[in-house]
Amino acid sequence: MTENHEQNAVSKPQRFFDRSLLQILVCPLTKEPLFYDEAQQELISKKAALAYPIRDGIPVMLIDEARKIEK
């Protein structure tokens, strides 16, 4: 197997977040709208100061999985 072929076998195609989900998703803590951070692949709750990760295009809307951010 060549090195390039091995890299392709290991790497997964990146799934993109469907922005239309922003119309229905809210912060589970505050019930406020979320903001999409494309660079970090996170959904941001400004009021709760939490960033919910997006993994393989799927938002992980668990408070325990969220990262605390500065307001």
PyMOL Python script that loads the backbone (N, CA, C, O; Angstrom):
from pymol import cmd

cmd.read_pdbstr("""\
ATOM      1  N   MET A   1       0.839  -1.182   0.000  1.00  0.00           N
ATOM      2  CA  MET A   1       0.000   0.000   0.000  1.00  0.00           C
ATOM      3  C   MET A   1       0.883   1.244   0.000  1.00  0.00           C
ATOM      4  O   MET A   1       1.862   1.301   0.745  1.00  0.00           O
ATOM      5  N   THR A   2       0.565   2.214  -0.800  1.00  0.00           N
ATOM      6  CA  THR A   2       1.346   3.441  -0.813  1.00  0.00           C
ATOM      7  C   THR A   2       0.931   4.326   0.346  1.00  0.00           C
ATOM      8  O   THR A   2      -0.140   4.162   0.929  1.00  0.00           O
ATOM      9  N   GLU A   3       1.810   5.272   0.665  1.00  0.00           N
ATOM     10  CA  GLU A   3       1.519   6.188   1.779  1.00  0.00           C
ATOM     11  C   GLU A   3       0.257   7.002   1.500  1.00  0.00           C
ATOM     12  O   GLU A   3      -0.561   7.200   2.398  1.00  0.00           O
ATOM     13  N   ASN A   4       0.093   7.472   0.275  1.00  0.00           N
ATOM     14  CA  ASN A   4      -1.080   8.259  -0.089  1.00  0.00           C
ATOM     15  C   ASN A   4      -2.354   7.437   0.060  1.00  0.00           C
ATOM     16  O   ASN A   4      -3.364   7.938   0.554  1.00  0.00           O
ATOM     17  N   HIS A   5      -2.310   6.181  -0.363  1.00  0.00           N
ATOM     18  CA  HIS A   5      -3.476   5.312  -0.250  1.00  0.00           C
ATOM     19  C   HIS A   5      -3.827   5.067   1.221  1.00  0.00           C
ATOM     20  O   HIS A   5      -5.004   5.025   1.580  1.00  0.00           O
ATOM     21  N   GLU A   6      -2.808   4.908   2.070  1.00  0.00           N
ATOM     22  CA  GLU A   6      -3.050   4.701   3.501  1.00  0.00           C
ATOM     23  C   GLU A   6      -3.727   5.917   4.117  1.00  0.00           C
ATOM     24  O   GLU A   6      -4.635   5.770   4.934  1.00  0.00           O
ATOM     25  N   GLN A   7      -3.297   7.114   3.735  1.00  0.00           N
ATOM     26  CA  GLN A   7      -3.906   8.332   4.268  1.00  0.00           C
ATOM     27  C   GLN A   7      -5.370   8.417   3.863  1.00  0.00           C
ATOM     28  O   GLN A   7      -6.216   8.799   4.672  1.00  0.00           O
ATOM     29  N   ASN A   8      -5.677   8.068   2.622  1.00  0.00           N
ATOM     30  CA  ASN A   8      -7.061   8.114   2.158  1.00  0.00           C
ATOM     31  C   ASN A   8      -7.920   7.089   2.876  1.00  0.00           C
ATOM     32  O   ASN A   8      -9.095   7.344   3.138  1.00  0.00           O
ATOM     33  N   ALA A   9      -7.356   5.942   3.197  1.00  0.00           N
ATOM     34  CA  ALA A   9      -8.108   4.896   3.883  1.00  0.00           C
ATOM     35  C   ALA A   9      -8.425   5.296   5.316  1.00  0.00           C
ATOM     36  O   ALA A   9      -9.460   4.908   5.856  1.00  0.00           O
ATOM     37  N   VAL A  10      -7.538   6.070   5.934  1.00  0.00           N
ATOM     38  CA  VAL A  10      -7.713   6.466   7.331  1.00  0.00           C
ATOM     39  C   VAL A  10      -8.599   7.700   7.452  1.00  0.00           C
ATOM     40  O   VAL A  10      -9.438   7.772   8.351  1.00  0.00           O
ATOM     41  N   SER A  11      -8.424   8.673   6.558  1.00  0.00           N
ATOM     42  CA  SER A  11      -9.177   9.919   6.678  1.00  0.00           C
ATOM     43  C   SER A  11     -10.620   9.715   6.235  1.00  0.00           C
ATOM     44  O   SER A  11     -10.908   8.996   5.278  1.00  0.00           O
ATOM     45  N   LYS A  12     -11.531  10.383   6.976  1.00  0.00           N
ATOM     46  CA  LYS A  12     -12.956  10.307   6.650  1.00  0.00           C
ATOM     47  C   LYS A  12     -13.349  11.568   5.896  1.00  0.00           C
ATOM     48  O   LYS A  12     -12.761  12.625   6.124  1.00  0.00           O
ATOM     49  N   PRO A  13     -14.314  11.482   5.017  1.00  0.00           N
ATOM     50  CA  PRO A  13     -14.796  12.705   4.381  1.00  0.00           C
ATOM     51  C   PRO A  13     -15.464  13.593   5.427  1.00  0.00           C
ATOM     52  O   PRO A  13     -16.210  13.117   6.283  1.00  0.00           O
ATOM     53  N   GLN A  14     -15.184  14.885   5.342  1.00  0.00           N
ATOM     54  CA  GLN A  14     -15.759  15.817   6.305  1.00  0.00           C
ATOM     55  C   GLN A  14     -17.219  16.083   5.953  1.00  0.00           C
ATOM     56  O   GLN A  14     -17.545  16.394   4.807  1.00  0.00           O
ATOM     57  N   ARG A  15     -18.083  15.959   6.940  1.00  0.00           N
ATOM     58  CA  ARG A  15     -19.494  16.268   6.726  1.00  0.00           C
ATOM     59  C   ARG A  15     -19.722  17.706   7.152  1.00  0.00           C
ATOM     60  O   ARG A  15     -19.153  18.176   8.138  1.00  0.00           O
ATOM     61  N   PHE A  16     -20.554  18.392   6.403  1.00  0.00           N
ATOM     62  CA  PHE A  16     -20.794  19.795   6.673  1.00  0.00           C
ATOM     63  C   PHE A  16     -22.081  19.977   7.457  1.00  0.00           C
ATOM     64  O   PHE A  16     -23.043  19.228   7.286  1.00  0.00           O
ATOM     65  N   PHE A  17     -22.081  20.974   8.309  1.00  0.00           N
ATOM     66  CA  PHE A  17     -23.233  21.311   9.126  1.00  0.00           C
ATOM     67  C   PHE A  17     -24.311  21.943   8.254  1.00  0.00           C
ATOM     68  O   PHE A  17     -24.023  22.837   7.458  1.00  0.00           O
ATOM     69  N   ASP A  18     -25.533  21.487   8.402  1.00  0.00           N
ATOM     70  CA  ASP A  18     -26.679  22.027   7.672  1.00  0.00           C
ATOM     71  C   ASP A  18     -27.178  23.270   8.407  1.00  0.00           C
ATOM     72  O   ASP A  18     -27.802  23.169   9.463  1.00  0.00           O
ATOM     73  N   ARG A  19     -26.899  24.432   7.841  1.00  0.00           N
ATOM     74  CA  ARG A  19     -27.240  25.703   8.501  1.00  0.00           C
ATOM     75  C   ARG A  19     -28.743  25.874   8.743  1.00  0.00           C
ATOM     76  O   ARG A  19     -29.140  26.667   9.597  1.00  0.00           O
ATOM     77  N   SER A  20     -29.571  25.153   8.017  1.00  0.00           N
ATOM     78  CA  SER A  20     -31.020  25.272   8.238  1.00  0.00           C
ATOM     79  C   SER A  20     -31.409  24.780   9.634  1.00  0.00           C
ATOM     80  O   SER A  20     -32.481  25.123  10.133  1.00  0.00           O
ATOM     81  N   LEU A  21     -30.551  23.982  10.264  1.00  0.00           N
ATOM     82  CA  LEU A  21     -30.826  23.524  11.632  1.00  0.00           C
ATOM     83  C   LEU A  21     -30.839  24.677  12.632  1.00  0.00           C
ATOM     84  O   LEU A  21     -31.433  24.561  13.704  1.00  0.00           O
ATOM     85  N   LEU A  22     -30.190  25.786  12.291  1.00  0.00           N
ATOM     86  CA  LEU A  22     -30.182  26.946  13.189  1.00  0.00           C
ATOM     87  C   LEU A  22     -31.589  27.503  13.412  1.00  0.00           C
ATOM     88  O   LEU A  22     -31.836  28.196  14.399  1.00  0.00           O
ATOM     89  N   GLN A  23     -32.499  27.202  12.506  1.00  0.00           N
ATOM     90  CA  GLN A  23     -33.883  27.671  12.648  1.00  0.00           C
ATOM     91  C   GLN A  23     -34.638  26.902  13.717  1.00  0.00           C
ATOM     92  O   GLN A  23     -35.637  27.397  14.238  1.00  0.00           O
ATOM     93  N   ILE A  24     -34.182  25.695  14.057  1.00  0.00           N
ATOM     94  CA  ILE A  24     -34.916  24.881  15.031  1.00  0.00           C
ATOM     95  C   ILE A  24     -34.124  24.563  16.299  1.00  0.00           C
ATOM     96  O   ILE A  24     -34.710  24.250  17.335  1.00  0.00           O
ATOM     97  N   LEU A  25     -32.795  24.641  16.221  1.00  0.00           N
ATOM     98  CA  LEU A  25     -31.984  24.328  17.401  1.00  0.00           C
ATOM     99  C   LEU A  25     -31.883  25.530  18.336  1.00  0.00           C
ATOM    100  O   LEU A  25     -31.778  26.673  17.892  1.00  0.00           O
ATOM    101  N   VAL A  26     -31.917  25.253  19.622  1.00  0.00           N
ATOM    102  CA  VAL A  26     -31.699  26.283  20.642  1.00  0.00           C
ATOM    103  C   VAL A  26     -30.763  25.708  21.697  1.00  0.00           C
ATOM    104  O   VAL A  26     -30.556  24.496  21.767  1.00  0.00           O
ATOM    105  N   CYS A  27     -30.208  26.581  22.505  1.00  0.00           N
ATOM    106  CA  CYS A  27     -29.365  26.144  23.608  1.00  0.00           C
ATOM    107  C   CYS A  27     -30.231  25.349  24.584  1.00  0.00           C
ATOM    108  O   CYS A  27     -31.283  25.837  24.997  1.00  0.00           O
ATOM    109  N   PRO A  28     -29.820  24.145  24.960  1.00  0.00           N
ATOM    110  CA  PRO A  28     -30.625  23.350  25.893  1.00  0.00           C
ATOM    111  C   PRO A  28     -30.705  23.961  27.289  1.00  0.00           C
ATOM    112  O   PRO A  28     -31.611  23.637  28.057  1.00  0.00           O
ATOM    113  N   LEU A  29     -29.769  24.836  27.619  1.00  0.00           N
ATOM    114  CA  LEU A  29     -29.761  25.468  28.935  1.00  0.00           C
ATOM    115  C   LEU A  29     -30.642  26.715  28.972  1.00  0.00           C
ATOM    116  O   LEU A  29     -31.463  26.868  29.877  1.00  0.00           O
ATOM    117  N   THR A  30     -30.476  27.599  28.000  1.00  0.00           N
ATOM    118  CA  THR A  30     -31.175  28.893  28.014  1.00  0.00           C
ATOM    119  C   THR A  30     -32.384  28.953  27.091  1.00  0.00           C
ATOM    120  O   THR A  30     -33.226  29.842  27.224  1.00  0.00           O
ATOM    121  N   LYS A  31     -32.474  28.019  26.162  1.00  0.00           N
ATOM    122  CA  LYS A  31     -33.528  28.004  25.125  1.00  0.00           C
ATOM    123  C   LYS A  31     -33.413  29.199  24.175  1.00  0.00           C
ATOM    124  O   LYS A  31     -34.383  29.561  23.510  1.00  0.00           O
ATOM    125  N   GLU A  32     -32.235  29.806  24.113  1.00  0.00           N
ATOM    126  CA  GLU A  32     -31.966  30.942  23.229  1.00  0.00           C
ATOM    127  C   GLU A  32     -31.387  30.439  21.899  1.00  0.00           C
ATOM    128  O   GLU A  32     -30.862  29.327  21.835  1.00  0.00           O
ATOM    129  N   PRO A  33     -31.482  31.254  20.837  1.00  0.00           N
ATOM    130  CA  PRO A  33     -30.904  30.868  19.539  1.00  0.00           C
ATOM    131  C   PRO A  33     -29.388  30.670  19.637  1.00  0.00           C
ATOM    132  O   PRO A  33     -28.730  31.198  20.534  1.00  0.00           O
ATOM    133  N   LEU A  34     -28.863  29.905  18.701  1.00  0.00           N
ATOM    134  CA  LEU A  34     -27.436  29.614  18.639  1.00  0.00           C
ATOM    135  C   LEU A  34     -26.823  30.273  17.413  1.00  0.00           C
ATOM    136  O   LEU A  34     -27.520  30.585  16.447  1.00  0.00           O
ATOM    137  N   PHE A  35     -25.519  30.480  17.463  1.00  0.00           N
ATOM    138  CA  PHE A  35     -24.774  31.066  16.362  1.00  0.00           C
ATOM    139  C   PHE A  35     -23.717  30.068  15.905  1.00  0.00           C
ATOM    140  O   PHE A  35     -23.041  29.450  16.728  1.00  0.00           O
ATOM    141  N   TYR A  36     -23.579  29.916  14.603  1.00  0.00           N
ATOM    142  CA  TYR A  36     -22.663  28.935  14.023  1.00  0.00           C
ATOM    143  C   TYR A  36     -21.275  29.534  13.857  1.00  0.00           C
ATOM    144  O   TYR A  36     -21.117  30.569  13.211  1.00  0.00           O
ATOM    145  N   ASP A  37     -20.272  28.890  14.435  1.00  0.00           N
ATOM    146  CA  ASP A  37     -18.870  29.258  14.246  1.00  0.00           C
ATOM    147  C   ASP A  37     -18.268  28.227  13.294  1.00  0.00           C
ATOM    148  O   ASP A  37     -17.894  27.127  13.702  1.00  0.00           O
ATOM    149  N   GLU A  38     -18.182  28.601  12.032  1.00  0.00           N
ATOM    150  CA  GLU A  38     -17.724  27.666  11.004  1.00  0.00           C
ATOM    151  C   GLU A  38     -16.270  27.259  11.219  1.00  0.00           C
ATOM    152  O   GLU A  38     -15.921  26.095  11.023  1.00  0.00           O
ATOM    153  N   ALA A  39     -15.422  28.199  11.618  1.00  0.00           N
ATOM    154  CA  ALA A  39     -13.998  27.905  11.798  1.00  0.00           C
ATOM    155  C   ALA A  39     -13.767  26.867  12.893  1.00  0.00           C
ATOM    156  O   ALA A  39     -12.920  25.986  12.750  1.00  0.00           O
ATOM    157  N   GLN A  40     -14.521  26.973  13.986  1.00  0.00           N
ATOM    158  CA  GLN A  40     -14.353  26.057  15.114  1.00  0.00           C
ATOM    159  C   GLN A  40     -15.291  24.854  15.053  1.00  0.00           C
ATOM    160  O   GLN A  40     -15.164  23.917  15.841  1.00  0.00           O
ATOM    161  N   GLN A  41     -16.234  24.889  14.111  1.00  0.00           N
ATOM    162  CA  GLN A  41     -17.261  23.841  14.013  1.00  0.00           C
ATOM    163  C   GLN A  41     -17.983  23.677  15.353  1.00  0.00           C
ATOM    164  O   GLN A  41     -18.019  22.597  15.943  1.00  0.00           O
ATOM    165  N   GLU A  42     -18.556  24.800  15.806  1.00  0.00           N
ATOM    166  CA  GLU A  42     -19.292  24.839  17.067  1.00  0.00           C
ATOM    167  C   GLU A  42     -20.545  25.684  16.907  1.00  0.00           C
ATOM    168  O   GLU A  42     -20.616  26.564  16.049  1.00  0.00           O
ATOM    169  N   LEU A  43     -21.528  25.402  17.747  1.00  0.00           N
ATOM    170  CA  LEU A  43     -22.705  26.249  17.873  1.00  0.00           C
ATOM    171  C   LEU A  43     -22.552  26.999  19.185  1.00  0.00           C
ATOM    172  O   LEU A  43     -22.336  26.398  20.238  1.00  0.00           O
ATOM    173  N   ILE A  44     -22.666  28.316  19.111  1.00  0.00           N
ATOM    174  CA  ILE A  44     -22.380  29.180  20.248  1.00  0.00           C
ATOM    175  C   ILE A  44     -23.666  29.678  20.882  1.00  0.00           C
ATOM    176  O   ILE A  44     -24.567  30.171  20.204  1.00  0.00           O
ATOM    177  N   SER A  45     -23.730  29.538  22.203  1.00  0.00           N
ATOM    178  CA  SER A  45     -24.790  30.150  22.995  1.00  0.00           C
ATOM    179  C   SER A  45     -24.153  31.312  23.741  1.00  0.00           C
ATOM    180  O   SER A  45     -23.426  31.111  24.714  1.00  0.00           O
ATOM    181  N   LYS A  46     -24.428  32.530  23.280  1.00  0.00           N
ATOM    182  CA  LYS A  46     -23.823  33.709  23.906  1.00  0.00           C
ATOM    183  C   LYS A  46     -24.310  33.893  25.335  1.00  0.00           C
ATOM    184  O   LYS A  46     -23.523  34.226  26.222  1.00  0.00           O
ATOM    185  N   LYS A  47     -25.598  33.678  25.565  1.00  0.00           N
ATOM    186  CA  LYS A  47     -26.164  33.886  26.897  1.00  0.00           C
ATOM    187  C   LYS A  47     -25.597  32.894  27.913  1.00  0.00           C
ATOM    188  O   LYS A  47     -25.318  33.271  29.051  1.00  0.00           O
ATOM    189  N   ALA A  48     -25.427  31.646  27.520  1.00  0.00           N
ATOM    190  CA  ALA A  48     -24.890  30.623  28.426  1.00  0.00           C
ATOM    191  C   ALA A  48     -23.362  30.587  28.409  1.00  0.00           C
ATOM    192  O   ALA A  48     -22.745  29.943  29.257  1.00  0.00           O
ATOM    193  N   ALA A  49     -22.755  31.276  27.446  1.00  0.00           N
ATOM    194  CA  ALA A  49     -21.298  31.264  27.264  1.00  0.00           C
ATOM    195  C   ALA A  49     -20.790  29.831  27.077  1.00  0.00           C
ATOM    196  O   ALA A  49     -19.818  29.406  27.702  1.00  0.00           O
ATOM    197  N   LEU A  50     -21.487  29.100  26.189  1.00  0.00           N
ATOM    198  CA  LEU A  50     -21.124  27.719  25.892  1.00  0.00           C
ATOM    199  C   LEU A  50     -20.987  27.538  24.381  1.00  0.00           C
ATOM    200  O   LEU A  50     -21.682  28.178  23.593  1.00  0.00           O
ATOM    201  N   ALA A  51     -20.073  26.650  24.004  1.00  0.00           N
ATOM    202  CA  ALA A  51     -19.877  26.294  22.603  1.00  0.00           C
ATOM    203  C   ALA A  51     -20.116  24.797  22.463  1.00  0.00           C
ATOM    204  O   ALA A  51     -19.376  23.984  23.017  1.00  0.00           O
ATOM    205  N   TYR A  52     -21.151  24.447  21.719  1.00  0.00           N
ATOM    206  CA  TYR A  52     -21.510  23.045  21.501  1.00  0.00           C
ATOM    207  C   TYR A  52     -20.776  22.535  20.261  1.00  0.00           C
ATOM    208  O   TYR A  52     -20.843  23.165  19.205  1.00  0.00           O
ATOM    209  N   PRO A  53     -20.079  21.411  20.373  1.00  0.00           N
ATOM    210  CA  PRO A  53     -19.303  20.919  19.231  1.00  0.00           C
ATOM    211  C   PRO A  53     -20.188  20.347  18.126  1.00  0.00           C
ATOM    212  O   PRO A  53     -21.298  19.872  18.369  1.00  0.00           O
ATOM    213  N   ILE A  54     -19.664  20.407  16.915  1.00  0.00           N
ATOM    214  CA  ILE A  54     -20.291  19.755  15.767  1.00  0.00           C
ATOM    215  C   ILE A  54     -19.323  18.668  15.333  1.00  0.00           C
ATOM    216  O   ILE A  54     -18.188  18.957  14.953  1.00  0.00           O
ATOM    217  N   ARG A  55     -19.767  17.422  15.387  1.00  0.00           N
ATOM    218  CA  ARG A  55     -18.912  16.286  15.032  1.00  0.00           C
ATOM    219  C   ARG A  55     -19.506  15.556  13.831  1.00  0.00           C
ATOM    220  O   ARG A  55     -20.653  15.111  13.863  1.00  0.00           O
ATOM    221  N   ASP A  56     -18.725  15.442  12.794  1.00  0.00           N
ATOM    222  CA  ASP A  56     -19.177  14.796  11.550  1.00  0.00           C
ATOM    223  C   ASP A  56     -20.469  15.419  11.035  1.00  0.00           C
ATOM    224  O   ASP A  56     -21.340  14.723  10.514  1.00  0.00           O
ATOM    225  N   GLY A  57     -20.586  16.738  11.186  1.00  0.00           N
ATOM    226  CA  GLY A  57     -21.759  17.454  10.699  1.00  0.00           C
ATOM    227  C   GLY A  57     -22.951  17.409  11.629  1.00  0.00           C
ATOM    228  O   GLY A  57     -24.001  17.969  11.313  1.00  0.00           O
ATOM    229  N   ILE A  58     -22.809  16.747  12.783  1.00  0.00           N
ATOM    230  CA  ILE A  58     -23.926  16.585  13.721  1.00  0.00           C
ATOM    231  C   ILE A  58     -23.669  17.403  14.985  1.00  0.00           C
ATOM    232  O   ILE A  58     -22.659  17.187  15.655  1.00  0.00           O
ATOM    233  N   PRO A  59     -24.561  18.338  15.325  1.00  0.00           N
ATOM    234  CA  PRO A  59     -24.394  19.110  16.554  1.00  0.00           C
ATOM    235  C   PRO A  59     -24.585  18.224  17.786  1.00  0.00           C
ATOM    236  O   PRO A  59     -25.537  17.448  17.867  1.00  0.00           O
ATOM    237  N   VAL A  60     -23.678  18.351  18.725  1.00  0.00           N
ATOM    238  CA  VAL A  60     -23.769  17.608  19.984  1.00  0.00           C
ATOM    239  C   VAL A  60     -24.339  18.575  21.019  1.00  0.00           C
ATOM    240  O   VAL A  60     -23.618  19.397  21.584  1.00  0.00           O
ATOM    241  N   MET A  61     -25.645  18.462  21.256  1.00  0.00           N
ATOM    242  CA  MET A  61     -26.355  19.435  22.081  1.00  0.00           C
ATOM    243  C   MET A  61     -26.464  18.976  23.541  1.00  0.00           C
ATOM    244  O   MET A  61     -27.539  19.016  24.138  1.00  0.00           O
ATOM    245  N   LEU A  62     -25.353  18.548  24.090  1.00  0.00           N
ATOM    246  CA  LEU A  62     -25.293  18.117  25.483  1.00  0.00           C
ATOM    247  C   LEU A  62     -24.481  19.139  26.272  1.00  0.00           C
ATOM    248  O   LEU A  62     -23.360  19.477  25.893  1.00  0.00           O
ATOM    249  N   ILE A  63     -25.046  19.621  27.358  1.00  0.00           N
ATOM    250  CA  ILE A  63     -24.365  20.631  28.167  1.00  0.00           C
ATOM    251  C   ILE A  63     -23.013  20.114  28.637  1.00  0.00           C
ATOM    252  O   ILE A  63     -22.038  20.866  28.666  1.00  0.00           O
ATOM    253  N   ASP A  64     -22.944  18.846  29.003  1.00  0.00           N
ATOM    254  CA  ASP A  64     -21.686  18.258  29.478  1.00  0.00           C
ATOM    255  C   ASP A  64     -20.607  18.208  28.394  1.00  0.00           C
ATOM    256  O   ASP A  64     -19.419  18.140  28.712  1.00  0.00           O
ATOM    257  N   GLU A  65     -20.997  18.240  27.141  1.00  0.00           N
ATOM    258  CA  GLU A  65     -20.043  18.203  26.032  1.00  0.00           C
ATOM    259  C   GLU A  65     -19.636  19.601  25.574  1.00  0.00           C
ATOM    260  O   GLU A  65     -18.687  19.745  24.803  1.00  0.00           O
ATOM    261  N   ALA A  66     -20.338  20.628  26.036  1.00  0.00           N
ATOM    262  CA  ALA A  66     -20.079  21.999  25.604  1.00  0.00           C
ATOM    263  C   ALA A  66     -18.812  22.548  26.257  1.00  0.00           C
ATOM    264  O   ALA A  66     -18.442  22.173  27.370  1.00  0.00           O
ATOM    265  N   ARG A  67     -18.170  23.444  25.524  1.00  0.00           N
ATOM    266  CA  ARG A  67     -16.966  24.123  26.003  1.00  0.00           C
ATOM    267  C   ARG A  67     -17.371  25.494  26.535  1.00  0.00           C
ATOM    268  O   ARG A  67     -18.140  26.213  25.897  1.00  0.00           O
ATOM    269  N   LYS A  68     -16.846  25.854  27.716  1.00  0.00           N
ATOM    270  CA  LYS A  68     -17.132  27.182  28.267  1.00  0.00           C
ATOM    271  C   LYS A  68     -16.314  28.215  27.513  1.00  0.00           C
ATOM    272  O   LYS A  68     -15.140  28.004  27.209  1.00  0.00           O
ATOM    273  N   ILE A  69     -16.961  29.340  27.216  1.00  0.00           N
ATOM    274  CA  ILE A  69     -16.280  30.426  26.515  1.00  0.00           C
ATOM    275  C   ILE A  69     -16.436  31.709  27.319  1.00  0.00           C
ATOM    276  O   ILE A  69     -17.311  31.820  28.177  1.00  0.00           O
ATOM    277  N   GLU A  70     -15.570  32.674  27.024  1.00  0.00           N
ATOM    278  CA  GLU A  70     -15.665  33.974  27.690  1.00  0.00           C
ATOM    279  C   GLU A  70     -16.767  34.789  27.039  1.00  0.00           C
ATOM    280  O   GLU A  70     -16.954  34.750  25.823  1.00  0.00           O
ATOM    281  N   LYS A  71     -17.490  35.524  27.864  1.00  0.00           N
ATOM    282  CA  LYS A  71     -18.571  36.376  27.332  1.00  0.00           C
ATOM    283  C   LYS A  71     -18.022  37.629  26.722  1.00  0.00           C
ATOM    284  O   LYS A  71     -18.783  38.460  26.227  1.00  0.00           O
TER     285      LYS A  71
END
""", "prot")
cmd.dss("prot")
cmd.show_as("cartoon", "prot")
cmd.util.cbc("prot")
cmd.orient("prot")
